[in-house]
Amino acid sequence: MKYFARKVGFYLLALWGALTLNFFLPRLVPGDPVSILIARMSQNGAPPPGERAALTKLLGLGHGNLFVQYGQYLDQLAHGNLGISVTNFPEPVTQVIASGLPWTLTLVGVSTVLSFVIGTGLGALAGWRSNRFLTALAPATTFLTAVPYFWLALLFLYLFGVIWQVAPLNGGYDSSLIPAFDGPFILSAISHSIIPALTIVLAQLGGWMLSMRNMTLLTRSEDYVIAASAKGLTPRRILMGYAGRNAVLPSVTGFAISLGFVVSGSLIMEIVFSYPGIGYLLLQAVQNSDYAQMQGIFLVITLAVLGANFLVDILYGFVDPRTRQSA
């Protein structure tokens, strides 16, 4: 129980630190959200008198003292109010995030799971068998991991979207369709996600494969694997039931943590493909000095990452008692 209480205290302190940085960092970005809104309104005529003051109060920027604004920010968070989006004015930030979060969770989440499953499977085979193809595949996938992410995205965009024209170039679905849970819209969303998903899978595949390959090579010399082989068990059963189960444990830890970063999306990928996820919303918020939208997105990312790390710490405490004793 003391172990659990210490972890809760540590993560609550980390959450407070993240919320504090979440408030002050966006305000270091050059720009004024009120001026951006006024300039946007001026395109349709001069704004009415007092409009600037009203917008300043609406966005929570009315008091010049940052620490007073910080107190108001924490009070709004406690009531579940993330503010008004400047980018999508006057839509609340919660609705903006709710519109982009499913796209990111679906694309990045499924791609992360696929890269983990495929990578660990190929890594286990590469470490268990002396196969020329698998041996050559490991450095090839590692090279793709080392390649700059945006370069890989642009390469696939050019090959599949321009040269071969087998997939759409950008967006999350066909602009002529109305978002709905029906066949045409789902097929359109899938076709638009093929190239971004392929980019994510290939960019992450090498890391999972190399890690699993190295761990499998280490477990091959363990006594329990040698004993299982001496009993006459088939190589498939030894790999799946003995060597692979122990070799995959470090990768599972990394996978659990990486799931926390799924919420943040793949910023470069979403920018390159104009994909309507959290990363693209964050770019729009930065371009418009949208403090509230930046803070809301950072808050969701922070909660996801801290939650994933907290879950891993607690599970490790139950799986390995030595962790509780050393904490």
C-alpha positions as CSV (number, residue, x, y, z in Angstrom):
1,M,0.0,0.0,0.0
2,K,2.9,2.4,0.8
3,Y,4.3,1.7,-2.7
4,F,1.0,2.6,-4.3
5,A,0.7,5.8,-2.2
6,R,4.2,6.9,-3.1
7,K,3.5,6.4,-6.8
8,V,0.3,8.3,-6.6
9,G,2.0,11.2,-4.8
10,F,4.8,11.2,-7.4
11,Y,2.5,11.3,-10.3
12,L,0.2,13.9,-8.8
13,L,3.3,16.1,-8.4
14,A,4.4,15.4,-11.9
15,L,0.8,16.3,-13.1
16,W,1.0,19.6,-11.3
17,G,4.3,20.4,-12.8
18,A,3.0,19.5,-16.3
19,L,-0.1,21.7,-15.8
20,T,2.1,24.6,-14.7
21,L,4.3,24.3,-17.8
22,N,1.2,23.8,-19.8
23,F,0.0,27.3,-18.8
24,F,3.2,29.3,-19.1
25,L,4.8,27.8,-22.2
26,P,2.1,28.8,-24.7
27,R,2.3,32.4,-23.5
28,L,6.0,32.5,-24.5
29,V,5.0,32.0,-28.1
30,P,5.0,35.3,-30.0
31,G,1.5,36.5,-31.0
32,D,-1.8,37.7,-29.5
33,P,-4.9,35.6,-29.9
34,V,-7.2,38.6,-29.4
35,S,-5.4,40.5,-32.2
36,I,-5.7,37.5,-34.5
37,L,-9.5,37.3,-33.8
38,I,-9.9,41.1,-34.4
39,A,-8.0,40.9,-37.6
40,R,-10.2,38.0,-38.8
41,M,-13.4,40.0,-37.9
42,S,-12.0,43.1,-39.7
43,Q,-12.2,41.3,-43.0
44,N,-16.0,41.6,-42.8
45,G,-16.0,45.2,-41.5
46,A,-14.9,47.1,-38.5
47,P,-15.6,45.3,-35.2
48,P,-18.0,47.1,-32.9
49,P,-16.6,49.2,-30.0
50,G,-15.6,47.2,-27.0
51,E,-15.1,44.0,-29.0
52,R,-11.5,43.7,-28.0
53,A,-12.2,44.0,-24.3
54,A,-15.1,41.5,-24.6
55,L,-12.8,39.0,-26.4
56,T,-10.0,39.5,-23.9
57,K,-12.4,38.7,-21.0
58,L,-13.9,35.7,-22.9
59,L,-10.5,34.1,-23.5
60,G,-9.4,34.6,-19.9
61,L,-6.8,37.2,-20.7
62,G,-8.5,40.1,-19.0
63,H,-6.1,40.3,-16.0
64,G,-2.6,41.4,-16.8
65,N,-1.1,39.4,-13.9
66,L,0.0,36.0,-15.1
67,F,-0.4,34.4,-11.7
68,V,-4.0,35.6,-11.4
69,Q,-4.6,34.0,-14.9
70,Y,-2.8,30.9,-13.6
71,G,-5.3,30.6,-10.7
72,Q,-8.2,31.1,-13.0
73,Y,-6.7,28.5,-15.3
74,L,-6.5,25.9,-12.5
75,D,-10.1,26.8,-11.4
76,Q,-11.4,26.2,-15.0
77,L,-9.6,22.9,-15.2
78,A,-11.2,21.8,-12.0
79,H,-14.6,22.5,-13.5
80,G,-13.7,20.8,-16.8
81,N,-13.6,24.0,-18.8
82,L,-10.7,24.1,-21.3
83,G,-11.7,27.5,-22.7
84,I,-12.7,28.8,-26.2
85,S,-10.8,27.9,-29.3
86,V,-9.4,30.9,-31.3
87,T,-8.7,28.7,-34.3
88,N,-12.3,27.5,-34.4
89,F,-14.0,30.4,-32.7
90,P,-16.3,30.3,-30.9
91,E,-16.2,26.5,-30.5
92,P,-15.1,25.2,-27.1
93,V,-11.7,23.5,-27.0
94,T,-13.3,20.3,-25.6
95,Q,-15.4,19.9,-28.8
96,V,-12.3,20.7,-31.0
97,I,-10.3,18.0,-29.3
98,A,-13.2,15.6,-29.4
99,S,-13.4,16.0,-33.2
100,G,-9.7,15.2,-33.7
101,L,-9.0,12.7,-31.1
102,P,-10.8,9.7,-32.7
103,W,-8.9,10.2,-35.9
104,T,-5.5,10.1,-34.1
105,L,-6.5,7.2,-31.8
106,T,-7.7,5.1,-34.7
107,L,-4.8,5.8,-37.1
108,V,-1.9,6.0,-34.7
109,G,-3.3,3.4,-32.2
110,V,-3.9,0.7,-34.8
111,S,-0.6,1.5,-36.6
112,T,1.3,1.2,-33.3
113,V,-0.3,-2.1,-32.4
114,L,0.5,-3.5,-35.9
115,S,4.1,-2.4,-35.8
116,F,4.5,-3.9,-32.3
117,V,2.9,-7.3,-33.3
118,I,4.7,-7.6,-36.6
119,G,8.0,-6.3,-35.3
120,T,8.1,-8.6,-32.2
121,G,7.1,-11.6,-34.3
122,L,9.8,-11.0,-36.9
123,G,12.3,-10.2,-34.2
124,A,11.5,-13.5,-32.4
125,L,12.0,-15.5,-35.6
126,A,15.2,-13.6,-36.5
127,G,16.7,-14.4,-33.1
128,W,15.5,-18.0,-33.0
129,R,16.4,-19.1,-36.5
130,S,19.5,-18.5,-38.7
131,N,17.6,-17.3,-41.7
132,R,19.3,-15.2,-44.4
133,F,16.2,-13.2,-45.2
134,L,15.4,-12.4,-41.6
135,T,19.0,-11.6,-40.9
136,A,19.0,-9.1,-43.7
137,L,15.6,-7.7,-42.8
138,A,16.7,-6.5,-39.4
139,P,19.2,-3.9,-40.6
140,A,16.8,-2.8,-43.4
141,T,14.0,-2.0,-40.9
142,T,16.5,-0.4,-38.6
143,F,17.5,1.9,-41.5
144,L,13.9,2.9,-42.0
145,T,13.7,3.7,-38.3
146,A,16.7,6.0,-38.6
147,V,15.4,7.8,-41.7
148,P,13.8,11.2,-40.9
149,Y,10.1,10.6,-40.4
150,F,9.0,13.5,-42.6
151,W,11.3,12.2,-45.4
152,L,9.7,8.8,-45.3
153,A,6.2,10.3,-45.3
154,L,7.0,12.5,-48.3
155,L,8.6,9.5,-50.2
156,F,5.5,7.4,-49.7
157,L,3.3,10.3,-50.6
158,Y,5.1,10.8,-53.9
159,L,5.2,7.1,-54.7
160,F,1.7,6.0,-53.8
161,G,-0.1,9.2,-54.3
162,V,1.6,10.8,-57.4
163,I,3.4,8.0,-59.3
164,W,1.2,5.0,-58.8
165,Q,-2.0,6.9,-57.6
166,V,-3.3,4.1,-55.5
167,A,-4.2,6.3,-52.5
168,P,-5.4,9.8,-51.8
169,L,-2.8,12.5,-51.2
170,N,-4.2,14.2,-48.1
171,G,-7.1,14.6,-45.7
172,G,-8.9,12.1,-43.6
173,Y,-11.8,11.5,-46.0
174,D,-13.3,12.6,-49.3
175,S,-14.5,16.2,-48.9
176,S,-17.6,15.5,-50.9
177,L,-18.8,13.1,-48.2
178,I,-20.6,13.9,-45.0
179,P,-19.0,12.2,-41.9
180,A,-21.3,9.4,-41.0
181,F,-21.0,5.8,-39.9
182,D,-21.8,4.3,-43.3
183,G,-20.0,2.3,-46.0
184,P,-18.8,5.1,-48.4
185,F,-17.5,7.2,-45.6
186,I,-15.7,4.3,-43.9
187,L,-14.1,3.2,-47.1
188,S,-13.0,6.7,-47.9
189,A,-11.5,7.1,-44.4
190,I,-9.6,3.8,-44.8
191,S,-8.2,4.7,-48.2
192,H,-7.0,8.1,-46.8
193,S,-5.3,6.4,-43.9
194,I,-3.3,3.8,-45.9
195,I,-0.2,5.9,-46.6
196,P,0.0,7.5,-43.1
197,A,-0.5,4.1,-41.5
198,L,2.2,2.6,-43.7
199,T,4.6,5.4,-42.7
200,I,4.0,4.9,-39.0
201,V,4.3,1.1,-39.2
202,L,7.6,1.1,-41.1
203,A,9.0,3.9,-39.0
204,Q,8.4,1.9,-35.8
205,L,8.9,-1.6,-37.0
206,G,12.7,-1.7,-36.8
207,G,12.9,-0.7,-33.2
208,W,10.5,-3.5,-32.0
209,M,12.2,-6.1,-34.3
210,L,15.8,-5.3,-33.2
211,S,14.8,-5.3,-29.5
212,M,13.0,-8.6,-29.7
213,R,15.7,-10.2,-31.8
214,N,18.4,-9.3,-29.2
215,M,16.3,-10.5,-26.3
216,T,15.5,-13.8,-28.1
217,L,19.2,-14.4,-28.7
218,L,19.9,-13.9,-25.0
219,T,17.1,-16.3,-23.9
220,R,18.3,-19.1,-26.2
221,S,21.2,-19.8,-23.9
222,E,19.1,-19.8,-20.7
223,D,18.8,-23.0,-18.7
224,Y,15.1,-23.4,-19.0
225,V,15.3,-23.2,-22.8
226,I,18.0,-25.8,-22.9
227,A,16.0,-28.0,-20.5
228,A,12.9,-27.6,-22.7
229,S,14.9,-28.7,-25.7
230,A,16.3,-31.7,-23.9
231,K,12.8,-32.8,-23.1
232,G,12.1,-33.1,-26.8
233,L,9.7,-30.2,-27.1
234,T,9.3,-28.8,-30.6
235,P,11.2,-25.6,-31.6
236,R,7.8,-23.9,-32.1
237,R,6.6,-24.7,-28.6
238,I,9.9,-23.7,-27.0
239,L,9.9,-20.4,-28.8
240,M,6.2,-19.6,-28.1
241,G,6.0,-21.0,-24.5
242,Y,9.5,-20.4,-23.1
243,A,12.0,-18.2,-25.0
244,G,9.5,-15.8,-26.6
245,R,7.4,-15.2,-23.5
246,N,10.4,-14.1,-21.5
247,A,12.1,-12.2,-24.3
248,V,9.0,-10.1,-25.0
249,L,8.7,-8.6,-21.4
250,P,10.9,-5.6,-22.0
251,S,9.1,-4.9,-25.3
252,V,5.7,-5.1,-23.6
253,T,6.9,-2.4,-21.2
254,G,8.0,-0.1,-24.0
255,F,4.7,-0.9,-25.8
256,A,2.6,0.1,-22.8
257,I,4.5,3.4,-22.6
258,S,4.3,4.1,-26.3
259,L,0.5,3.7,-26.1
260,G,0.5,6.8,-23.9
261,F,2.1,8.7,-26.7
262,V,-0.6,7.5,-29.2
263,V,-2.8,10.4,-28.1
264,S,-0.2,12.9,-29.1
265,G,-0.4,11.5,-32.6
266,S,2.4,11.9,-35.2
267,L,2.7,15.6,-35.7
268,I,4.9,15.5,-38.8
269,M,2.8,12.8,-40.4
270,E,-0.5,14.7,-39.8
271,I,1.1,17.9,-41.2
272,V,2.4,16.2,-44.3
273,F,-0.9,14.5,-45.0
274,S,-3.2,17.2,-43.6
275,Y,-4.7,14.5,-41.5
276,P,-7.4,15.9,-39.1
277,G,-5.9,14.5,-35.9
278,I,-4.5,16.0,-32.7
279,G,-1.2,16.8,-34.2
280,Y,-2.7,18.9,-37.0
281,L,-5.0,20.7,-34.5
282,L,-1.8,21.5,-32.5
283,L,-0.2,23.0,-35.5
284,Q,-3.2,25.2,-36.2
285,A,-3.2,26.3,-32.5
286,V,0.4,27.4,-32.7
287,Q,-0.1,29.3,-35.9
288,N,-3.0,31.2,-34.4
289,S,-1.5,31.7,-30.9
290,D,-4.4,29.8,-29.6
291,Y,-3.5,29.4,-25.9
292,A,-6.6,27.5,-24.9
293,Q,-6.4,24.9,-27.7
294,M,-2.6,24.4,-27.1
295,Q,-3.2,23.9,-23.4
296,G,-6.1,21.5,-24.0
297,I,-4.1,19.4,-26.4
298,F,-1.1,19.3,-24.1
299,L,-3.3,18.4,-21.2
300,V,-4.7,15.4,-23.0
301,I,-1.2,14.3,-24.1
302,T,0.1,14.7,-20.5
303,L,-2.7,12.7,-18.9
304,A,-2.3,9.9,-21.5
305,V,1.5,9.7,-21.0
306,L,1.4,9.9,-17.2
307,G,-1.5,7.4,-17.1
308,A,0.4,4.9,-19.2
309,N,3.6,5.3,-17.1
310,F,1.6,5.0,-13.9
311,L,-0.1,1.8,-15.1
312,V,3.3,0.2,-16.0
313,D,4.7,1.1,-12.6
314,I,1.8,-0.4,-10.7
315,L,1.8,-3.5,-12.8
316,Y,5.5,-4.0,-12.3
317,G,5.0,-3.6,-8.6
318,F,2.6,-6.6,-8.6
319,V,4.6,-8.7,-11.1
320,D,8.1,-8.1,-9.5
321,P,8.0,-7.7,-5.7
322,R,11.6,-6.5,-5.8
323,T,10.3,-3.3,-7.4
324,R,8.2,-2.5,-4.4
325,Q,11.1,-3.1,-2.0
326,S,13.5,-0.8,-3.9
327,A,11.0,2.0,-4.3
